[in-house]
């Protein structure tokens, strides 16, 4: 990942994202997902998305979000 990564609002993507920032980054609300937090939990519980727990909060690295997208893209490509 040599090129900069930006959030949908045009700001640079932080290196570590809170759950709300990851929801924004992945555009889950824009995709019409009714409960984006549950969607993230679904992928975490299945080992598809890595989170780090700090206190009572899950945080996500930009790298883990990018790898998650890459894996989904790869898997979706295998279905066609």
WOPE-V205485 format. One record per pair of residues at least 4 apart in sequence whose C-alpha atoms are under 7 Angstrom apart, sorted by the first residue. I is the first residue (numbers start at 1). J is the second residue. If there is no record, write none. Layout:
i = {I	I}
j = {J	J}
This chain:
i = {5	5	6	6	6	6	7	7	7	7	8	14	15	15	16	16	16	16	17	17	17	17	17	17	18	18	18	18	19	19	19	20	21	22	23	23	23	24	27	28	28	28	29	29	35	36	37	38	39	40	41	42	43	43	43	44	44	44	48	49	49	50	50	51	51	51	52	52	52	53	53	53	54	60	60	61	62	63	64	65	66	67	68	69	70	71	72	73	74	75}
j = {12	13	10	11	12	13	11	12	13	25	25	62	61	62	59	60	61	62	21	22	59	60	61	62	22	58	59	60	23	58	59	24	25	26	27	28	36	28	31	32	33	36	33	36	39	40	41	42	43	44	45	46	47	48	49	48	49	50	68	64	68	60	64	58	59	60	58	59	60	57	58	59	58	64	65	65	66	67	68	69	70	71	72	73	74	75	76	77	78	79}
